[in-house]
């Protein structure tokens, strides 16, 4: 295994460990949110059912049905807020990684997403442009050597919170953390939902 493969494998392993930690942390916080939300929903449903009992049987059945629907809708809304919060925490973590780990992750991400055999430009946000490690462009291009690809660091900042944008002429590939999470949103939501609520 080459040194680059070893580094990439270590980065992937570290990233996997960190993702598991984030999900575990999110699960603990989500359980707290879930308990609070279920109490609110339970209290709300109990109030609806008490009021419904004072009506005739037909009205009682209708109120009960309405309460159950509201309960399901409220529970779904609560779950969605918890999942959105977990995804926001993941994005916050990615953007606030220690500098060395952050740029190492960007190197791996660039190697994965760069187009083989093409020369392009990589654009970072203004904060990342101001803190690029010395020789980072060379580091990126060494990581792209197997693909026959090459990138130069663009001087114009990208309007993203973290990650980068690859530019090939008129074509831009958004590799910002927001875009990656958005592209994987359905899958991530399913995974988080399964881990937290089943």
QUINOR-V190963 format. One record per pair of residues at least 4 apart in sequence whose C-alpha atoms are under 8 Angstrom apart, sorted by sequence separation. I is the first residue (numbers start at 1). J is the second residue. If there is no record, write none. Layout:
BEGIN
I;J, I;J
END
This chain:
BEGIN
1;5, 2;6, 3;7, 4;8, 5;9, 6;10, 7;11, 8;12, 9;13, 10;14, 11;15, 12;16, 13;17, 14;18, 15;19, 16;20, 17;21, 18;22, 19;23, 20;24, 21;25, 22;26, 23;27, 24;28, 25;29, 26;30, 27;31, 28;32, 29;33, 30;34, 31;35, 32;36, 33;37, 34;38, 35;39, 36;40, 37;41, 38;42, 39;43, 40;44, 41;45, 42;46, 43;47, 44;48, 45;49, 46;50, 47;51, 48;52, 49;53, 50;54, 51;55, 53;57, 55;59, 56;60, 57;61, 58;62, 59;63, 60;64, 61;65, 62;66, 63;67, 64;68, 65;69, 66;70, 67;71, 68;72, 69;73, 70;74, 71;75, 72;76, 73;77, 74;78, 75;79, 76;80, 77;81, 78;82, 79;83, 80;84, 81;85, 82;86, 83;87, 84;88, 85;89, 86;90, 87;91, 88;92, 89;93, 90;94, 91;95, 92;96, 93;97, 97;101, 98;102, 99;103, 100;104, 101;105, 102;106, 103;107, 104;108, 105;109, 106;110, 107;111, 108;112, 109;113, 110;114, 114;118, 124;128, 125;129, 126;130, 127;131, 128;132, 132;136, 135;139, 136;140, 137;141, 138;142, 139;143, 140;144, 141;145, 144;148, 145;149, 160;164, 167;171, 168;172, 175;179, 176;180, 177;181, 178;182, 179;183, 180;184, 181;185, 184;188, 185;189, 186;190, 187;191, 188;192, 189;193, 190;194, 191;195, 192;196, 193;197, 194;198, 1;6, 55;60, 97;102, 124;129, 144;149, 145;150, 167;172, 174;179, 175;180, 193;198, 54;60, 96;102, 144;150, 158;164, 166;172, 167;173, 52;59, 53;60, 95;102, 158;165, 165;172, 166;173, 181;188, 52;60, 94;102, 141;149, 165;173, 166;174, 52;61, 141;150, 165;174, 166;175, 141;151, 164;174, 165;175, 49;60, 52;63, 140;151, 164;175, 165;176, 52;64, 163;175, 164;176, 163;176, 49;63, 137;151, 162;176, 163;177, 48;63, 49;64, 137;152, 161;176, 162;177, 48;64, 137;153, 160;176, 161;177, 162;178, 161;178, 49;67, 160;178, 48;67, 45;67, 45;68, 45;70, 45;71, 129;155, 129;157, 42;71, 103;132, 111;140, 122;151, 41;71, 103;133, 110;140, 114;144, 117;147, 118;148, 119;149, 120;150, 121;151, 122;152, 123;153, 124;154, 116;147, 117;148, 118;149, 119;150, 120;151, 121;152, 122;153, 123;154, 126;157, 107;139, 111;143, 115;147, 116;148, 117;149, 118;150, 119;151, 120;152, 121;153, 122;154, 123;155, 125;157, 126;158, 41;74, 107;140, 111;144, 116;149, 117;150, 121;154, 123;156, 124;157, 125;158, 41;75, 110;144, 115;149, 123;157, 124;158, 125;159, 128;162, 108;143, 114;149, 123;158, 125;160, 107;143, 124;160, 125;161, 38;75, 125;162, 37;75, 124;162, 125;163, 124;163, 125;164, 124;164, 37;78, 123;164, 124;165, 122;164, 123;165, 122;165, 123;166, 34;78, 122;166, 123;167, 34;79, 121;166, 122;167, 120;166, 121;167, 120;167, 121;168, 34;82, 120;168, 33;82, 119;168, 120;169, 118;168, 30;82, 114;166, 30;86, 106;163, 106;164, 26;86, 113;175, 23;86, 26;89, 95;161, 109;175, 22;89, 95;162, 22;90, 94;162, 95;163, 19;90, 95;177, 94;177, 91;177, 91;178, 91;181, 11;104, 11;105, 87;181, 11;108, 8;108, 83;189, 86;192, 83;192, 83;193, 79;193, 4;143, 31;196, 30;196, 27;195, 23;192, 27;196
END
